[in-house]
Amino acid sequence: MPGHFTMNETLITLKAIFEKHKDERVCVIGTICVGKTTLFRELSEYHCEDLDDVLWPNIPKKEAACLNELNETPWTPEHGTEMRRLIAKYGVAKPGRPLFGSTILDCEAVVYLDISDALLARHCAQRGDSFEYAKKYKEAIEDDWNNHKTKSDKVFYCLTVME
């Protein structure tokens, strides 16, 4: 189900995906400034969860301190590797509760929210976020997405968010 979608079309498409996979674990992934939080809020009837809300209460304080230090430095591949390790260890997607975040967890279906570089740059400027950081983060998410697609039996959906 690849395609380019307005925000309203993205909502409709996500609802259809959530209905199709209503008793399964679904991860919705994307970089910062792609619209995950906006979509999350609009889809409250699906009991969606935010990865941060699921993850942080489960991470021991010592590892949380390490993660906080990583979050205060510019993104590097090593940063991404450590983040993925902690997320895989402490993050849990639950059946019937789509999980919004930036990492693919153990699940049956994955939705990747893609965004053009031009729109990402515009969103970052509006929010005061770093486009360079968002772009590197997006590339890391795409690498993870591609790795999972080549070696997984998950169902994959790619939605390119448009305005």
PyMOL commands that set and color helices and strands:
alter all, ss='L'
color gray80, all
select helices_A, chain A and resi 7-20+36-42+44-46+51-58+61-71+77-90+117-127+131-150
alter helices_A, ss='H'
color red, helices_A
select strands_A, chain A and resi 3-5+26-29+49-50+99-101+109-115+155-161
alter strands_A, ss='S'
color yellow, strands_A
deselect
rebuild
show_as cartoon
